[in-house]
Amino acid sequence: MERLLDKRPRHIVPATRMIVEYLVRWKDYGPEDDSWEPASNIEKILMDEYEATHHATIHIAARSTRKSARRRT
């Protein structure tokens, strides 16, 4: 495995069971060979790296207190 590209929940029949799958980019292979693999097949360090880079805190800019330049007529 080279890296993880995406993550998705997947419902298993019966619908009461859900697993997590990761889209894997395989080392020395192209994008056409990417595949979805269950988390149980993925090394923990790769999952931790994915979570750290894809679910980091998003900083939201403070809202401007400046009044609109539009004039009411």
N, C-alpha and C positions, 0 to 999 in steps of 0.2 A: 504494500500500500504506500502511496506517495502522500496523499492528503485527502481530507474530507471536504466535499463541495456543498452539501446540503443535508438537511435533516427533515424527516417526515414521520408522523404517527401512522400506523397501519392497523386497521381492525382485522382481526382474525376470526374466522367462523369457529365457534359461535361469537356473535358480536360483542359479547361481554369481555373479550380479551383483546388487548391492544399491545403492540410492540413498537419500538422506535427503530427506524432504519436510517442509515446514512448513505449518501451517494459518494462512492469511492472512486478516486482517480488512481489507477494502478500505475506503479512505477514502470517505466519503459514502454507504456502503451498510450495510445491516443484517446481523445474524448469519446470516440465511437465504442470504446471498451469500458467506459464508466458503468458501474452497476450499483444497484441498491442492495445493501447488506444489513442484516440485523445487528443491533448494537452488541449482541453477544459474540459476534465475530470480529469486533473492532478492539484494538488495543486502547486501554484507558487513557493513555497519554495523548493519543490522537483525538479522542473525544473531548478531553480537557482543553486541548489547544483550540479545537473548533468552537467550543462554548465560549472561551475567553475572547476570541476574535469576532465572533458573530453575534454575541449577546452582551456586548460591553455597554456601559452606561451611555445613554444618549444625552448630550448636553443641549438644552433648549435655550435659545437666546432670550434674554429678557425682553418683554414687550415694551415697545416705545411709548413714552408718555407724551410725546410731541403731538400737538393738536394738528388736525388735518389742515392742509394748505387751501383746501376748497372753501370758497365763500358761498354762503347761502344768499340767494337773491330774493 
